[in-house]
Amino acid sequence: MVTLLATLLGCSHAPKTESLENPFGAFNFTLESRPASEQIGLLDEVGYKGVALTWPGVETFEAFATAPAVREGRFRLFAVLYDFRFDTPWSREEVDTMLSTLAPQRTDLWLMLSGPHGPNESMVTAVRELVAMATARGVRVVLYPHDDNAIENVEEAVALLQAVGRPELKVSLHLCHELKAGNRDRLAEVIAAAAPHLVLASIHGAARETVTPGWSTTIQPLDRGDLDVRSAYLLPLIRAGYTGPVLLHTFGLVDPPEEHLRRSYEAWKQMAGEVAATLASER
């Protein structure tokens, strides 16, 4: 009895492994050619909690939504990327159909903007109307800043959010696009300024010097690259109070998905544990 009590007391004092509460998901780049059920099956098996898609149309989205892991509530369809050309006529009916499809899954509309660089009047007017439509359907709109698009980095996204003046509108943060914008050495500053509006963020490995044209040095699996992503990006992000999903960016990766997704998941677990432990030690 004494031995059992000592054992129980000893177990009660076992050190707790720190971790982050942010759900970890992934983009489905490198998986798009596979059926929805196979994409979700692989990601779910590895341990990812959800996925972000480029808007695939109603029928394909419904195939994702009816996958067992999604129906059972353990896997989320976090967001769909939608390229919105705001300076030309756009179909309200088409957009409303998309919104009504997303609403039951609580999937965010991740808005990439094509047109003249902004913020500008036509952009503000179009985004304001789209946000009103989405809010009526119960869908959240999140700005997706993208290199060489109308809104290229998170600071421009925040400026647009403020110009639109709809509190429902939110922004997202992407390491790759902040690196392209030349913000490598001011990531903590950028994150702190955007933090009150952030609801989605992506992560990946990267080189410190991303001099190669394209994305091959800027977007790498999370276990690759010589940029200290943990200290320069993830730590200030969580320190700023970010509690939303962190999504693995996979655009342009050439390794088989079965390999790079598993490696990045293991890298995430280690990185997230180290960040959580650092923050715990600061309390």
ZAFITI-49240 format. One record per residue: residue in one letter; x, y, z of N, C-alpha, C, O in turn. Coordinates in steps of 0.001 Angstrom, whole numbers. Layout:
// ZAFITI-49240
> A	X	Y	Z	X	Y	Z	X	Y	Z	X	Y	Z
...
END
This chain:
// ZAFITI-49240
> M	826	-1209	0	0	0	0	858	1256	0	583	2207	-731
> V	1926	1252	847	2837	2395	905	3544	2577	-426	3717	3693	-917
> T	3954	1426	-1006	4644	1490	-2295	3733	2062	-3373	4151	2881	-4192
> L	2461	1607	-3356	1515	2104	-4336	1287	3601	-4163	1239	4342	-5145
> L	1146	4049	-2909	936	5467	-2651	2121	6287	-3113	1963	7358	-3700
> A	3326	5768	-2841	4531	6487	-3272	4591	6585	-4787	4987	7605	-5352
> T	4183	5490	-5431	4197	5495	-6896	3232	6525	-7443	3555	7267	-8371
> L	2020	6566	-6848	1023	7526	-7303	1472	8954	-7069	1285	9821	-7923
> L	2071	9200	-5898	2569	10533	-5611	3686	10917	-6555	3786	12063	-6994
> G	4523	9944	-6861	5610	10219	-7799	5079	10574	-9166	5590	11486	-9817
> C	4041	9852	-9615	3451	10140	-10918	2813	11516	-10946	2825	12197	-11971
> S	2250	11924	-9805	1571	13214	-9791	2537	14366	-9954	2137	15477	-10304
> H	3827	14103	-9698	4827	15149	-9833	5668	14998	-11096	6699	15654	-11241
> A	5223	14124	-12019	5955	13949	-13274	5930	15252	-14053	4906	15933	-14081
> P	7046	15611	-14688	7088	16868	-15428	6086	16865	-16575	5942	15865	-17279
> K	5403	17974	-16760	4423	18116	-17821	5104	18547	-19115	5921	19468	-19123
> T	4758	17869	-20210	5293	18251	-21503	4510	19439	-22036	3294	19362	-22205
> E	5206	20536	-22300	4539	21741	-22785	4182	21580	-24267	4885	20910	-25023
> S	3087	22205	-24653	2701	22228	-26058	1850	23463	-26297	1448	24141	-25352
> L	1579	23752	-27559	717	24870	-27914	-697	24365	-28164	-894	23216	-28559
> E	-1673	25223	-27932	-3057	24853	-28171	-3491	25135	-29609	-4580	24729	-30016
> N	-2656	25822	-30374	-3026	26144	-31756	-3191	24871	-32578	-2276	24049	-32609
> P	-4333	24680	-33247	-4457	23533	-34146	-3451	23645	-35293	-3215	24733	-35817
> F	-2869	22522	-35670	-1887	22508	-36749	-2501	21824	-37959	-2849	20644	-37908
> G	-2630	22580	-39055	-3176	22044	-40290	-2198	22235	-41432	-1029	22554	-41216
> A	-2685	22038	-42653	-1801	22143	-43818	-2602	22594	-45036	-3798	22325	-45147
> F	-1916	23289	-45947	-2448	23505	-47290	-2443	22159	-48019	-1662	21268	-47684
> N	-3309	22021	-49006	-3320	20759	-49756	-2510	20822	-51043	-2639	19944	-51896
> F	-1671	21854	-51197	-735	21847	-52321	106	20568	-52247	493	20142	-51158
> T	379	19975	-53368	1059	18688	-53580	115	17504	-53381	504	16360	-53619
> L	-1121	17765	-52949	-2104	16693	-52794	-3291	16848	-53753	-4139	15959	-53834
> E	-3356	17982	-54486	-4588	18342	-55198	-5061	17299	-56192	-6259	17211	-56464
> S	-4151	16505	-56743	-4555	15543	-57768	-5235	14310	-57176	-5763	13483	-57920
> R	-5231	14179	-55875	-5800	13000	-55227	-7254	13261	-54824	-7645	14411	-54625
> P	-8053	12197	-54704	-9430	12371	-54235	-9461	13005	-52846	-8526	12850	-52060
> A	-10531	13708	-52560	-10661	14391	-51271	-10477	13434	-50105	-9802	13763	-49130
> S	-11076	12246	-50200	-10987	11287	-49100	-9543	10858	-48848	-9140	10651	-47703
> E	-8764	10725	-49932	-7363	10327	-49782	-6534	11451	-49182	-5655	11196	-48360
> Q	-6799	12697	-49582	-6083	13834	-49007	-6309	13911	-47501	-5362	14005	-46720
> I	-7576	13870	-47111	-7893	13970	-45690	-7387	12760	-44930	-6925	12884	-43796
> G	-7472	11592	-45545	-6986	10382	-44881	-5520	10475	-44525	-5128	10101	-43420
> L	-4695	10968	-45446	-3268	11092	-45184	-3003	12124	-44092	-2271	11853	-43140
> L	-3597	13302	-44232	-3366	14356	-43251	-3853	13952	-41871	-3178	14211	-40875
> D	-5000	13331	-41802	-5565	12889	-40525	-4702	11815	-39882	-4489	11822	-38670
> E	-4213	10905	-40691	-3367	9828	-40172	-2079	10375	-39564	-1635	9901	-38518
> V	-1480	11364	-40211	-232	11936	-39709	-472	12703	-38410	381	12699	-37522
> G	-1624	13360	-38292	-1922	14105	-37082	-2383	15534	-37292	-2659	16246	-36326
> Y	-2471	15967	-38560	-2944	17317	-38844	-4419	17438	-38461	-5184	16479	-38561
> K	-4797	18634	-38022	-6155	18864	-37526	-7075	19492	-38562	-8258	19699	-38293
> G	-6548	19797	-39739	-7393	20393	-40756	-6607	20748	-42000	-5405	20495	-42083
> V	-7302	21344	-42977	-6694	21625	-44263	-7220	22955	-44794	-8324	23380	-44453
> A	-6417	23601	-45629	-6834	24775	-46391	-6772	24426	-47870	-5811	23807	-48327
> L	-7795	24822	-48617	-7932	24471	-50026	-8051	25723	-50872	-8513	26759	-50393
> T	-7639	25635	-52124	-8099	26601	-53110	-9534	26224	-53451	-9843	25044	-53616
> W	-10424	27233	-53559	-11835	26918	-53800	-11957	25953	-54963	-11580	26294	-56084
> P	-12486	24732	-54719	-12508	23701	-55758	-13843	23570	-56474	-13985	22717	-57350
> G	-14825	24392	-56123	-16172	24223	-56639	-17031	23469	-55637	-16523	22791	-54743
> V	-18343	23599	-55803	-19279	23049	-54813	-19142	21541	-54678	-19057	21023	-53565
> E	-19121	20840	-55786	-19132	19372	-55737	-17896	18826	-55024	-18009	17949	-54168
> T	-16727	19337	-55372	-15499	18839	-54741	-15438	19245	-53273	-15000	18463	-52429
> F	-15877	20472	-52962	-15879	20874	-51552	-16780	19952	-50735	-16433	19577	-49615
> E	-17924	19591	-51286	-18819	18687	-50561	-18177	17322	-50358	-18456	16650	-49364
> A	-17321	16903	-51283	-16608	15639	-51090	-15677	15728	-49881	-15545	14765	-49125
> F	-15035	16876	-49701	-14229	17077	-48491	-15120	17094	-47255	-14788	16484	-46239
> A	-16245	17789	-47340	-17108	17970	-46175	-17736	16669	-45691	-18080	16549	-44516
> T	-17890	15688	-46591	-18523	14431	-46203	-17508	13349	-45829	-17900	12219	-45541
> A	-16231	13668	-45828	-15218	12701	-45390	-15456	12355	-43922	-15829	13232	-43143
> P	-15249	11098	-43527	-15556	10691	-42149	-14879	11545	-41076	-15515	11889	-40080
> A	-13611	11892	-41257	-12907	12669	-40238	-13526	14049	-40048	-13517	14597	-38945
> V	-14068	14609	-41138	-14739	15915	-41050	-16095	15756	-40386	-16447	16530	-39496
> R	-16856	14764	-40810	-18183	14533	-40214	-18083	14235	-38725	-18954	14628	-37949
> E	-17021	13543	-38327	-16861	13177	-36911	-16290	14314	-36072	-16202	14199	-34849
> G	-15898	15416	-36722	-15485	16604	-35986	-14040	16656	-35558	-13659	17562	-34816
> R	-13212	15711	-36000	-11810	15734	-35584	-10906	16395	-36620	-9706	16544	-36388
> F	-11469	16793	-37759	-10690	17376	-38846	-11489	18527	-39432	-12669	18374	-39749
> R	-10840	19688	-39577	-11517	20905	-40016	-11145	21269	-41446	-10027	21021	-41897
> L	-12091	21855	-42140	-11817	22543	-43401	-11655	24010	-43024	-12625	24767	-43000
> F	-10416	24403	-42730	-10176	25702	-42112	-10542	26870	-43025	-11162	27833	-42574
> A	-10168	26797	-44291	-10350	27943	-45173	-10260	27502	-46626	-9643	26487	-46950
> V	-10895	28294	-47499	-10692	28119	-48939	-10128	29414	-49502	-10601	30505	-49184
> L	-9112	29275	-50339	-8505	30409	-51022	-9356	30784	-52225	-9731	29932	-53031
> Y	-9652	32069	-52331	-10483	32538	-53437	-9849	33783	-54021	-9658	34781	-53325
> D	-9520	33720	-55313	-8893	34847	-56003	-9995	35780	-56490	-10734	35452	-57419
> F	-10100	36940	-55860	-11190	37879	-56105	-10690	39032	-56959	-9882	39842	-56505
> R	-11172	39105	-58197	-10839	40207	-59098	-11840	41329	-58837	-12971	41293	-59321
> F	-11407	42324	-58066	-12342	43311	-57540	-12632	44463	-58505	-13608	45189	-58315
> D	-11798	44644	-59542	-11952	45820	-60409	-12668	45511	-61718	-12686	46340	-62628
> T	-13255	44325	-61816	-14054	43949	-62972	-15387	43408	-62454	-15487	43061	-61277
> P	-16411	43328	-63303	-17702	42792	-62847	-17539	41384	-62271	-16825	40552	-62832
> W	-18200	41131	-61157	-18124	39815	-60531	-19532	39321	-60209	-20447	40109	-59973
> S	-19677	38017	-60204	-20990	37395	-60061	-21372	37280	-58589	-20783	36481	-57862
> R	-22334	38054	-58148	-22837	37929	-56778	-23459	36559	-56552	-23338	35981	-55471
> E	-24127	36044	-57579	-24754	34724	-57446	-23711	33643	-57216	-23894	32771	-56366
> E	-22610	33695	-57975	-21543	32707	-57812	-20920	32797	-56428	-20671	31776	-55788
> V	-20668	34008	-55969	-20079	34193	-54644	-21039	33709	-53563	-20614	33063	-52605
> D	-22329	34015	-53704	-23294	33600	-52685	-23419	32084	-52626	-23589	31513	-51549
> T	-23336	31436	-53778	-23361	29969	-53793	-22175	29405	-53029	-22320	28460	-52253
> M	-21010	29982	-53247	-19820	29544	-52511	-20001	29757	-51018	-19698	28868	-50222
> L	-20489	30918	-50636	-20662	31229	-49216	-21648	30270	-48551	-21414	29817	-47431
> S	-22735	29962	-49227	-23719	29049	-48641	-23162	27641	-48508	-23613	26871	-47660
> T	-22181	27300	-49344	-21530	25989	-49262	-20545	25944	-48098	-20422	24922	-47422
> L	-19846	27053	-47865	-18854	27097	-46800	-19484	27165	-45410	-18940	26615	-44452
> A	-20615	27832	-45300	-21190	28147	-43999	-21388	26943	-43079	-21033	27037	-41904
> P	-21933	25818	-43544	-22159	24703	-42612	-20883	24133	-42005	-20921	23540	-40927
> Q	-19758	24307	-42685	-18482	23772	-42184	-17699	24799	-41366	-16608	24502	-40879
> R	-18253	26009	-41212	-17539	27100	-40524	-16167	27330	-41175	-15168	27566	-40497
> T	-16155	27253	-42500	-14931	27426	-43275	-14768	28891	-43656	-15693	29506	-44188
> D	-13591	29448	-43384	-13330	30843	-43720	-13136	31023	-45220	-12612	30146	-45907
> L	-13571	32182	-45711	-13265	32579	-47089	-11964	33363	-47051	-11910	34471	-46517
> W	-10914	32778	-47623	-9572	33354	-47579	-9380	34140	-48871	-9233	33551	-49943
> L	-9382	35446	-48774	-9528	36317	-49930	-8182	36832	-50435	-7521	37630	-49770
> M	-7784	36362	-51625	-6660	36940	-52351	-7217	37948	-53346	-8229	37687	-53997
> L	-6572	39079	-53466	-7112	40174	-54261	-6279	40417	-55515	-5070	40634	-55438
> S	-6933	40378	-56658	-6288	40659	-57940	-6849	41949	-58507	-8063	42148	-58542
> G	-5952	42831	-58955	-6352	44121	-59484	-5280	45144	-59155	-4180	44773	-58746
> P	-5580	46419	-59324	-4577	47455	-59022	-4145	47403	-57560	-4946	47147	-56661
> H	-2858	47654	-57353	-2313	47607	-56003	-3044	48594	-55109	-3357	49707	-55530
> G	-3315	48189	-53884	-4134	49010	-52995	-3553	49122	-51608	-2380	48828	-51378
> P	-4408	49559	-50672	-5838	49800	-50787	-6190	50965	-51724	-5462	51952	-51825
> N	-7323	50811	-52398	-7841	51880	-53251	-9370	51820	-53224	-9949	50893	-52658
> E	-10008	52797	-53829	-11459	52930	-53681	-12215	51734	-54211	-13132	51241	-53555
> S	-11840	51253	-55406	-12570	50119	-55981	-12389	48867	-55134	-13324	48080	-54986
> M	-11201	48673	-54580	-10936	47527	-53715	-11773	47608	-52442	-12417	46635	-52052
> V	-11760	48762	-51806	-12493	48935	-50548	-13987	48690	-50762	-14623	48001	-49965
> T	-14539	49246	-51821	-15968	49100	-52094	-16343	47645	-52337	-17334	47157	-51794
> A	-15548	46948	-53158	-15856	45557	-53490	-15709	44649	-52269	-16565	43798	-52028
> V	-14640	44821	-51503	-14430	43985	-50323	-15513	44248	-49281	-15989	43317	-48632
> R	-15899	45495	-49119	-16957	45815	-48152	-18255	45093	-48512	-18931	44548	-47640
> E	-18601	45092	-49813	-19827	44403	-50229	-19710	42900	-50020	-20646	42258	-49544
> L	-18558	42343	-50377	-18383	40902	-50216	-18456	40504	-48740	-19051	39480	-48402
> V	-17857	41303	-47868	-17908	41000	-46429	-19350	41053	-45927	-19752	40227	-45107
> A	-20124	42015	-46414	-21529	42094	-46015	-22287	40834	-46439	-23084	40297	-45670
> M	-22036	40367	-47656	-22673	39142	-48131	-22261	37948	-47279	-23100	37129	-46902
> A	-20970	37850	-46977	-20471	36722	-46195	-21032	36737	-44780	-21410	35694	-44248
> T	-21087	37902	-44179	-21609	38016	-42816	-23066	37571	-42772	-23491	36920	-41818
> A	-23826	37918	-43794	-25228	37493	-43851	-25346	35974	-43926	-26338	35407	-43467
> R	-24355	35320	-44494	-24349	33855	-44594	-23658	33184	-43403	-23668	31959	-43287
> G	-23066	33978	-42529	-22363	33407	-41380	-20962	32928	-41696	-20441	32039	-41023
> V	-20344	33512	-42720	-18983	33127	-43129	-18029	34277	-42826	-18336	35435	-43108
> R	-16889	33959	-42259	-15872	34968	-41972	-14958	35142	-43182	-14537	34164	-43800
> V	-14658	36394	-43512	-13733	36712	-44603	-12390	37097	-44001	-12318	37920	-43089
> V	-11327	36491	-44524	-9968	36722	-44041	-9104	37137	-45225	-9018	36414	-46218
> L	-8472	38286	-45124	-7603	38757	-46202	-6333	37923	-46272	-5709	37628	-45253
> Y	-5966	37551	-47480	-4768	36738	-47724	-3765	37586	-48509	-3842	37636	-49736
> P	-2829	38254	-47833	-1809	39010	-48564	-892	38070	-49325	-484	37030	-48809
> H	-570	38445	-50563	191	37555	-51444	1143	38387	-52293	748	39389	-52888
> D	2385	37965	-52340	3389	38659	-53140	2909	38864	-54573	2361	37952	-55193
> D	3122	40072	-55089	2796	40426	-56468	1292	40432	-56743	878	40344	-57899
> N	470	40534	-55695	-965	40728	-55847	-1325	42139	-55395	-444	42941	-55084
> A	-2604	42435	-55361	-3040	43792	-55021	-2745	44153	-53568	-2520	45322	-53253
> I	-2743	43150	-52676	-2338	43311	-51275	-1222	42307	-51032	-1453	41100	-51106
> E	-14	42786	-50742	1157	41915	-50786	1669	41452	-49431	2374	40445	-49366
> N	1346	42142	-48357	1864	41758	-47037	841	42112	-45975	-159	42770	-46261
> V	1087	41682	-44765	64	41822	-43720	-162	43273	-43322	-1264	43625	-42902
> E	844	44116	-43444	637	45532	-43128	-328	46173	-44116	-1163	46987	-43724
> E	-223	45818	-45388	-1183	46311	-46373	-2575	45739	-46104	-3581	46418	-46308
> A	-2628	44487	-45645	-3912	43878	-45328	-4594	44608	-44169	-5803	44835	-44206
> V	-3832	44972	-43152	-4392	45711	-42021	-4885	47081	-42474	-5936	47545	-42031
> A	-4125	47727	-43360	-4555	49029	-43882	-5879	48904	-44634	-6741	49776	-44522
> L	-6044	47821	-45403	-7306	47604	-46111	-8428	47326	-45120	-9522	47876	-45244
> L	-8161	46489	-44155	-9167	46191	-43126	-9687	47479	-42483	-10892	47650	-42294
> Q	-8777	48363	-42156	-9174	49617	-41517	-9979	50494	-42470	-10921	51164	-42047
> A	-9618	50496	-43755	-10349	51288	-44738	-11751	50732	-44977	-12698	51495	-45168
> V	-11886	49399	-44968	-13192	48774	-45195	-14136	49081	-44037	-15323	49331	-44244
> G	-13603	49059	-42824	-14402	49452	-41674	-15463	48460	-41252	-16454	48847	-40634
> R	-15280	47179	-41573	-16197	46126	-41122	-15472	45274	-40098	-14494	44609	-40439
> P	-15927	45276	-38844	-15196	44537	-37800	-15141	43040	-38041	-14304	42348	-37462
> E	-16047	42522	-38909	-16031	41082	-39190	-14834	40680	-40041	-14440	39514	-40030
> L	-14254	41611	-40769	-13133	41309	-41659	-11860	41089	-40842	-11558	41859	-39931
> K	-11120	40032	-41175	-9892	39697	-40457	-8739	39540	-41454	-8935	39622	-42667
> V	-7538	39314	-40922	-6366	39160	-41784	-5605	37889	-41420	-5806	37301	-40357
> S	-4732	37487	-42328	-3864	36331	-42087	-2412	36722	-42314	-2116	37743	-42933
> L	-1526	35901	-41809	-84	36161	-41844	617	34982	-42507	308	33823	-42230
> H	1568	35295	-43392	2281	34244	-44121	3766	34564	-44129	4194	35583	-44671
> L	4537	33689	-43526	5979	33891	-43474	6548	34103	-44869	7380	34988	-45066
> C	6113	33303	-45841	6695	33389	-47184	6481	34763	-47805	7387	35306	-48437
> H	5296	35325	-47632	5019	36616	-48262	5648	37772	-47486	5957	38812	-48068
> E	5837	37600	-46193	6571	38621	-45446	8054	38597	-45829	8696	39646	-45887
> L	8592	37413	-46088	9983	37328	-46556	10117	37981	-47926	11073	38719	-48164
> K	9176	37722	-48827	9216	38337	-50146	9100	39860	-50060	9633	40583	-50902
> A	8396	40334	-49030	8216	41775	-48849	9428	42428	-48184	9444	43642	-47981
> G	10438	41632	-47846	11646	42175	-47231	11552	42368	-45733	12297	43162	-45160
> N	10629	41639	-45084	10388	41836	-43654	11056	40805	-42758	10655	40642	-41606
> R	12061	40111	-43259	12706	39065	-42455	13182	39571	-41107	12999	38897	-40094
> D	13790	40746	-41080	14404	41237	-39846	13459	42074	-38993	13864	42623	-37969
> R	12211	42171	-39410	11233	42909	-38607	9947	42115	-38418	8866	42686	-38273
> L	10077	40783	-38422	8901	39936	-38282	8173	40186	-36969	6944	40251	-36950
> A	8905	40326	-35878	8255	40552	-34580	7450	41849	-34596	6345	41899	-34057
> E	7991	42881	-35203	7288	44168	-35300	6019	44032	-36140	4958	44527	-35759
> V	6136	43366	-37270	4990	43175	-38162	3902	42365	-37461	2719	42696	-37536
> I	4318	41306	-36785	3362	40440	-36088	2634	41207	-34995	1414	41100	-34872
> A	3361	41973	-34205	2739	42726	-33112	1693	43702	-33629	642	43874	-33012
> A	1979	44343	-34761	1034	45311	-35317	-218	44635	-35861	-1312	45196	-35784
> A	-63	43437	-36408	-1195	42740	-37030	-1979	41880	-36043	-3113	41497	-36328
> A	-1393	41572	-34892	-1950	40586	-33965	-3422	40790	-33618	-4156	39803	-33560
> P	-3895	42017	-33384	-5310	42165	-33006	-6290	41695	-34083	-7460	41449	-33789
> H	-5829	41571	-35304	-6714	41235	-36429	-6450	39850	-36999	-7135	39439	-37936
> L	-5483	39119	-36464	-5054	37840	-37042	-5946	36689	-36611	-6250	36534	-35429
> V	-6365	35879	-37585	-7126	34674	-37262	-6581	33431	-37970	-6961	32313	-37621
> L	-5706	33606	-38949	-5068	32490	-39638	-3604	32837	-39860	-3258	33998	-40076
> A	-2744	31820	-39804	-1318	32033	-40057	-741	30770	-40671	-1175	29661	-40357
> S	241	30945	-41550	908	29790	-42145	2372	29765	-41749	2932	30770	-41310
> I	2982	28597	-41911	4362	28389	-41474	5030	27389	-42411	4356	26617	-43093
> H	6365	27409	-42441	7143	26490	-43280	8605	26747	-42970	8933	27708	-42274
> G	9474	25910	-43473	10887	26198	-43409	11279	27176	-44502	10567	27319	-45495
> A	12419	27856	-44323	12852	28841	-45316	14344	29097	-45175	14932	28865	-44119
> A	14940	29575	-46245	16326	30032	-46204	16370	31469	-45696	15436	32238	-45925
> R	17447	31833	-45010	17603	33222	-44570	17735	34158	-45768	17198	35266	-45756
> E	18436	33720	-46783	18627	34528	-47985	17833	33888	-49118	18282	32912	-49720
> T	16664	34432	-49404	15799	33853	-50433	16024	34606	-51744	15215	35432	-52167
> V	17156	34283	-52367	17567	35030	-53560	17137	34356	-54860	17140	34990	-55915
> T	16772	33095	-54795	16387	32382	-56009	15012	32833	-56477	14097	32914	-55658
> P	14827	33130	-57765	13479	33459	-58244	12515	32315	-57943	12910	31150	-57894
> G	11256	32663	-57743	10267	31642	-57396	10231	31400	-55906	10525	32295	-55114
> W	9866	30177	-55521	9568	29886	-54116	10417	28773	-53522	10226	28420	-52358
> S	11342	28213	-54277	12035	27011	-53813	12869	27240	-52557	13012	26320	-51752
> T	13423	28432	-52361	14167	28700	-51131	13286	29355	-50067	13613	29325	-48880
> T	12169	29946	-50495	11302	30658	-49556	10342	29717	-48851	10070	29892	-47663
> I	9823	28721	-49563	8914	27736	-48959	9580	26375	-49004	9798	25814	-50078
> Q	9900	25847	-47834	10516	24533	-47696	9767	23762	-46612	9032	24359	-45826
> P	9948	22435	-46562	9374	21701	-45435	9866	22297	-44112	10920	22933	-44072
> L	9124	22096	-43058	9407	22767	-41794	10720	22307	-41175	11276	22996	-40320
> D	11216	21161	-41594	12496	20675	-41056	13679	21096	-41918	14794	20624	-41695
> R	13463	21973	-42898	14528	22397	-43802	14695	23920	-43724	13837	24636	-43207
> G	15837	24388	-44260	16098	25826	-44304	16877	26304	-43089	16782	25724	-42007
> D	17657	27382	-43281	18498	27873	-42194	17929	29110	-41495	18602	29700	-40649
> L	16710	29509	-41831	16050	30566	-41073	15519	29965	-39774	14902	28900	-39785
> D	15760	30653	-38654	15273	30179	-37357	13790	30524	-37239	13416	31520	-36620
> V	12970	29695	-37834	11531	29959	-37887	10931	29956	-36484	10021	30736	-36200
> R	11424	29096	-35617	10892	29037	-34249	11053	30379	-33534	10086	30923	-33000
> S	12272	30907	-33527	12545	32119	-32752	12108	33392	-33467	11639	34335	-32829
> A	12259	33423	-34789	11991	34656	-35534	10520	34823	-35885	10065	35938	-36140
> Y	9777	33726	-35901	8395	33802	-36405	7383	33204	-35428	6470	33903	-34988
> L	7529	31924	-35082	6510	31280	-34257	6476	31851	-32842	5395	32109	-32312
> L	7620	32050	-32230	7645	32574	-30862	6999	33957	-30774	6127	34151	-29927
> P	7384	34930	-31611	6690	36228	-31519	5214	36148	-31877	4414	36936	-31373
> L	4838	35208	-32739	3428	35049	-33097	2612	34614	-31880	1569	35200	-31590
> I	3079	33599	-31175	2355	33105	-30003	2488	34089	-28845	1548	34273	-28072
> R	3630	34709	-28726	3827	35702	-27674	2869	36879	-27837	2472	37500	-26851
> A	2497	37186	-29084	1567	38285	-29354	119	37916	-29034	-779	38749	-29161
> G	-107	36671	-28620	-1444	36251	-28217	-2221	35494	-29279	-3428	35300	-29137
> Y	-1547	35058	-30348	-2250	34353	-31416	-2649	32953	-30958	-1807	32185	-30490
> T	-3936	32622	-31094	-4443	31326	-30652	-5095	30528	-31784	-5629	29444	-31548
> G	-5055	31050	-32999	-5732	30393	-34108	-4919	29268	-34729	-3854	28908	-34227
> P	-5432	28714	-35830	-4723	27628	-36506	-3388	28097	-37091	-3242	29243	-37514
> V	-2431	27185	-37101	-1170	27386	-37801	-1154	26350	-38925	-1260	25150	-38674
> L	-1018	26825	-40168	-1162	25961	-41335	163	25827	-42071	795	26825	-42418
> L	571	24608	-42302	1801	24330	-43028	1641	24722	-44490	750	24223	-45177
> H	2503	25617	-44966	2481	26014	-46379	3293	25012	-47177	4435	24712	-46828
> T	2706	24494	-48247	3338	23409	-48999	3485	23715	-50482	3789	22820	-51270
> F	3271	24978	-50876	3308	25295	-52301	4688	25013	-52899	5711	25457	-52376
> G	4694	24269	-54000	5923	24046	-54752	6846	22984	-54203	7916	22763	-54771
> L	6480	22317	-53123	7369	21292	-52579	7444	20101	-53524	6442	19707	-54122
> V	8629	19534	-53655	8836	18471	-54641	8950	17087	-54010	8813	16087	-54714
> D	9194	17001	-52723	9255	15691	-52063	7864	15063	-52052	6867	15786	-52052
> P	7778	13739	-52043	6461	13095	-51956	5718	13558	-50706	6324	13686	-49642
> P	4411	13813	-50819	3666	14296	-49649	3777	13377	-48433	3844	13851	-47299
> E	3795	12079	-48666	3905	11147	-47539	5174	11402	-46734	5213	11146	-45531
> E	6213	11908	-47400	7470	12188	-46713	7475	13583	-46085	7695	13718	-44881
> H	7234	14626	-46895	7400	15982	-46359	6341	16318	-45313	6625	17076	-44385
> L	5131	15780	-45435	4102	16077	-44441	4448	15461	-43092	4219	16084	-42055
> R	4992	14254	-43087	5377	13616	-41823	6570	14334	-41191	6594	14559	-39981
> R	7543	14687	-42001	8713	15381	-41453	8313	16728	-40856	8763	17089	-39769
> S	7484	17454	-41558	7066	18767	-41066	6222	18637	-39803	6310	19477	-38908
> Y	5405	17588	-39726	4599	17390	-38515	5494	17129	-37310	5257	17670	-36230
> E	6515	16307	-37490	7443	16043	-36381	8200	17315	-36010	8419	17586	-34829
> A	8599	18093	-37011	9290	19356	-36734	8384	20309	-35980	8830	21016	-35076
> W	7095	20330	-36353	6129	21192	-35658	6008	20799	-34187	6032	21663	-33310
> K	5880	19506	-33914	5727	19071	-32529	6903	19528	-31679	6715	19996	-30556
> Q	8112	19395	-32207	9287	19828	-31456	9304	21342	-31297	9546	21855	-30204
> M	9045	22057	-32389	9079	23514	-32371	8006	24072	-31427	8274	24974	-30633
> A	6805	23529	-31524	5711	24002	-30683	5996	23733	-29212	5689	24561	-28354
> G	6579	22579	-28921	6927	22279	-27537	7972	23227	-26984	7888	23651	-25831
> E	8949	23558	-27800	10001	24474	-27353	9463	25886	-27143	9849	26563	-26190
> V	8574	26331	-28031	7971	27659	-27868	7105	27696	-26612	7162	28654	-25841
> A	6305	26652	-26411	5456	26588	-25218	6289	26596	-23938	5935	27258	-22963
> A	7393	25857	-23950	8260	25820	-22771	8897	27182	-22517	9016	27610	-21369
> T	9303	27856	-23577	9883	29201	-23421	8885	30162	-22814	9225	30925	-21911
> L	7665	30133	-23298	6638	31039	-22778	6274	30692	-21338	6022	31579	-20522
> A	6248	29385	-21029	5946	28965	-19655	7017	29471	-18687	6713	29858	-17558
> S	8262	29463	-19137	9356	29923	-18270	9326	31423	-18042	9928	31916	-17087
> E	8631	32160	-18909	8549	33619	-18791	7406	34072	-17875	7332	35242	-17500
> R	6518	33142	-17521	5366	33536	-16709	5766	33790	-15261	4918	34131	-14436
END
